[in-house]
Amino acid sequence: MKTSRINQFFNLTVAVCLCILAPIIGYLKIGLPPVIIVGGSAVVGFVCWYFTYFKNPTDPKIILPLFVLTVAALQIHIVEEYQMGFGPAMSRLFNIPWSEKSFLLIFALIGPTIYTLTTLGLYYKIPLAGFVAWFIFIGPGVAEFTHFIFPLLEPQIDPANPQDISRVIKGVEIAAMPNYYYQTTGHYYFAGLYTAVLPMLPGVYAIFRLIKDKRQAKP
């Protein structure tokens, strides 16, 4: 069933604001990498959402299980990232102030709250919930492949030192920053690499499944 024009306008406005504000906040608080990863995922997710879910929300029986599976896999992935110091590792790699506290606040507290509300929104076919779902499908569904690239990038902070280091970056003290540079450690690994594929599997499948469902729904 189509959503009303007023409802469409409100949800579209909120989604556009999120696509603009989230990268800006990420850039001001952390740096450029969040803008590229989060902002890129938001823009691609917005386009996919607009042409699939926005005017005619997908049946909850189809999208809701895909979203729940992707989020559950994402949370398992985040456990590995936290245990192996993903935030501090990114700080050392790109010289950005991404502390462990900030990582936990975003991915362990705020994120799950948004995911829970999104499941409710998908059940009631709220357009904005579809945008969040598409963002998750594109982010963990596609962008997680960056974990396989990070070990090959030379850290901007002390790349030849294999030991964890602590440093103040842009006024923020980042402790125990690990170095996962392959040429230094000799091990091809980055925080979260082993479980990166877990959210990718349901996320990528969800993308193809929803696009297929949209094409089949056309008269």
C-alpha positions as CSV (number, residue, x, y, z in Angstrom):
1,M,0.0,0.0,0.0
2,K,1.3,3.4,-1.0
3,T,2.1,6.0,1.8
4,S,0.5,9.4,1.7
5,R,2.3,12.3,0.1
6,I,2.6,14.2,3.4
7,N,4.1,11.1,5.0
8,Q,6.4,10.6,2.0
9,F,7.6,14.2,2.2
10,F,8.3,14.0,5.9
11,N,10.3,10.7,5.6
12,L,12.2,11.9,2.6
13,T,13.2,15.2,4.4
14,V,14.4,13.3,7.4
15,A,16.4,10.8,5.2
16,V,18.0,13.7,3.3
17,C,19.0,15.4,6.5
18,L,20.5,12.2,7.9
19,C,22.6,11.8,4.6
20,I,23.9,15.3,5.1
21,L,24.3,15.6,8.9
22,A,25.7,12.1,9.7
23,P,28.8,12.6,7.5
24,I,29.3,16.2,8.7
25,I,29.2,15.1,12.4
26,G,31.5,12.2,11.6
27,Y,34.0,14.5,9.9
28,L,33.9,17.0,12.8
29,K,34.2,14.4,15.6
30,I,36.5,11.8,13.9
31,G,37.7,12.7,10.5
32,L,37.4,12.0,6.8
33,P,37.2,8.2,6.8
34,P,33.7,8.2,8.3
35,V,32.6,10.6,5.7
36,I,33.7,8.3,2.9
37,I,32.4,5.1,4.4
38,V,29.3,6.3,6.3
39,G,28.4,9.0,3.9
40,G,29.0,6.9,0.8
41,S,26.8,4.1,2.3
42,A,24.1,6.6,3.2
43,V,23.9,8.1,-0.3
44,V,23.9,4.7,-2.1
45,G,21.4,3.4,0.5
46,F,19.2,6.5,-0.1
47,V,19.1,5.9,-3.8
48,C,18.2,2.2,-3.4
49,W,15.6,3.0,-0.8
50,Y,14.0,5.7,-2.9
51,F,13.4,3.4,-5.9
52,T,12.4,0.3,-3.9
53,Y,10.9,1.0,-0.5
54,F,10.0,4.7,-0.3
55,K,6.6,4.9,-2.1
56,N,5.7,1.2,-1.7
57,P,7.2,-0.3,1.4
58,T,8.3,-3.9,1.1
59,D,6.3,-6.6,2.8
60,P,7.7,-7.1,6.4
61,K,7.8,-10.8,5.8
62,I,10.5,-10.2,3.2
63,I,12.6,-7.3,4.5
64,L,12.3,-7.8,8.3
65,P,14.0,-11.2,8.5
66,L,16.8,-10.0,6.2
67,F,17.4,-6.9,8.4
68,V,17.4,-8.9,11.6
69,L,19.9,-11.4,10.3
70,T,22.2,-8.6,9.0
71,V,22.1,-6.7,12.3
72,A,22.7,-9.9,14.3
73,A,25.7,-10.8,12.2
74,L,26.9,-7.2,12.5
75,Q,26.8,-7.3,16.3
76,I,28.9,-10.5,16.2
77,H,31.3,-8.6,13.9
78,I,31.4,-5.6,16.3
79,V,32.5,-7.9,19.2
80,E,35.6,-8.9,17.2
81,E,36.2,-5.2,16.3
82,Y,36.0,-4.2,20.0
83,Q,38.2,-7.0,21.2
84,M,40.9,-6.2,18.7
85,G,40.7,-2.4,19.0
86,F,39.1,-1.3,15.8
87,G,38.6,2.3,16.8
88,P,42.2,2.8,18.0
89,A,43.5,0.9,15.0
90,M,41.7,3.2,12.7
91,S,43.1,6.2,14.6
92,R,46.6,5.0,14.0
93,L,45.9,4.1,10.4
94,F,44.4,7.5,9.4
95,N,45.6,9.8,12.3
96,I,42.1,10.4,13.5
97,P,40.7,10.7,17.1
98,W,38.5,7.5,17.2
99,S,38.6,6.4,20.8
100,E,37.4,3.1,22.3
101,K,34.7,5.0,24.2
102,S,33.5,6.6,21.0
103,F,33.4,3.2,19.3
104,L,31.3,1.7,22.1
105,L,29.0,4.7,22.3
106,I,28.2,4.5,18.6
107,F,28.1,0.8,17.8
108,A,27.2,-0.8,21.2
109,L,24.7,1.7,22.6
110,I,23.3,4.0,20.0
111,G,23.4,1.5,17.1
112,P,21.3,-1.3,18.8
113,T,18.7,1.3,19.9
114,I,18.3,2.4,16.3
115,Y,18.2,-1.2,15.0
116,T,15.5,-2.1,17.5
117,L,13.3,0.9,16.5
118,T,13.9,0.1,12.9
119,T,12.5,-3.4,13.2
120,L,9.3,-1.9,14.6
121,G,9.2,0.6,11.8
122,L,9.7,-2.1,9.2
123,Y,6.8,-4.1,10.7
124,Y,4.5,-1.1,10.3
125,K,6.0,-0.2,6.9
126,I,7.3,3.2,8.0
127,P,9.3,4.6,5.0
128,L,12.2,6.0,7.2
129,A,12.7,2.5,8.6
130,G,13.3,1.3,5.1
131,F,16.0,3.9,4.7
132,V,17.8,2.7,7.8
133,A,17.5,-0.9,6.6
134,W,19.0,0.0,3.2
135,F,21.8,1.9,4.9
136,I,22.7,-1.2,6.9
137,F,22.5,-3.5,3.9
138,I,24.9,-1.2,2.0
139,G,27.2,-0.5,4.9
140,P,27.8,-3.9,6.5
141,G,26.5,-5.6,3.4
142,V,29.1,-4.0,1.0
143,A,31.4,-1.6,2.8
144,E,32.8,-4.3,5.2
145,F,35.1,-5.4,2.3
146,T,37.3,-2.5,3.4
147,H,38.6,-4.7,6.3
148,F,40.5,-6.7,3.6
149,I,42.1,-3.5,2.3
150,F,43.1,-1.9,5.7
151,P,46.1,-4.3,6.4
152,L,47.7,-3.2,3.1
153,L,47.5,0.6,3.9
154,E,50.5,2.2,5.6
155,P,49.5,3.8,9.0
156,Q,50.0,7.5,9.2
157,I,51.3,7.1,12.7
158,D,54.6,5.2,13.3
159,P,54.1,2.5,10.7
160,A,57.3,0.7,11.3
161,N,56.6,0.1,15.0
162,P,54.7,-3.1,15.6
163,Q,53.9,-2.2,19.3
164,D,50.7,-0.6,20.5
165,I,51.2,3.1,21.1
166,S,49.2,5.9,22.8
167,R,49.0,9.5,21.6
168,V,46.9,12.6,21.8
169,I,45.2,13.3,18.4
170,K,43.4,16.6,17.9
171,G,43.0,16.9,21.7
172,V,41.8,13.4,22.3
173,E,44.0,10.8,24.0
174,I,43.9,7.5,22.1
175,A,45.3,4.7,24.1
176,A,46.8,1.4,22.9
177,M,46.6,1.9,19.1
178,P,47.5,-1.4,17.5
179,N,49.4,-1.6,14.2
180,Y,48.0,-4.0,11.7
181,Y,50.2,-3.0,8.8
182,Y,51.0,-6.2,6.9
183,Q,54.5,-5.1,5.9
184,T,55.3,-4.5,9.6
185,T,53.6,-7.4,11.3
186,G,53.9,-10.0,8.6
187,H,50.3,-11.0,9.4
188,Y,47.4,-10.2,7.1
189,Y,44.8,-9.0,9.6
190,F,42.9,-6.0,10.7
191,A,40.4,-5.6,13.6
192,G,37.2,-7.3,12.6
193,L,38.6,-9.0,9.4
194,Y,37.7,-12.6,10.5
195,T,34.0,-11.8,11.0
196,A,33.6,-9.1,8.3
197,V,32.0,-11.6,6.0
198,L,29.2,-12.4,8.4
199,P,27.1,-9.2,7.9
200,M,28.1,-9.2,4.2
201,L,26.3,-12.4,3.4
202,P,22.8,-11.5,4.5
203,G,23.4,-7.8,3.5
204,V,24.3,-8.5,-0.1
205,Y,21.6,-11.1,-0.4
206,A,19.1,-8.6,0.9
207,I,20.1,-6.1,-1.8
208,F,19.5,-8.6,-4.6
209,R,16.4,-9.9,-3.0
210,L,14.7,-6.5,-2.5
211,I,15.7,-5.3,-6.0
212,K,14.3,-8.6,-7.5
213,D,11.1,-8.2,-5.4
214,K,10.7,-4.6,-6.7
215,R,11.1,-5.6,-10.3
216,Q,8.6,-8.5,-9.9
217,A,6.1,-6.1,-8.4
218,K,6.1,-3.8,-11.4
219,P,3.0,-4.2,-13.7
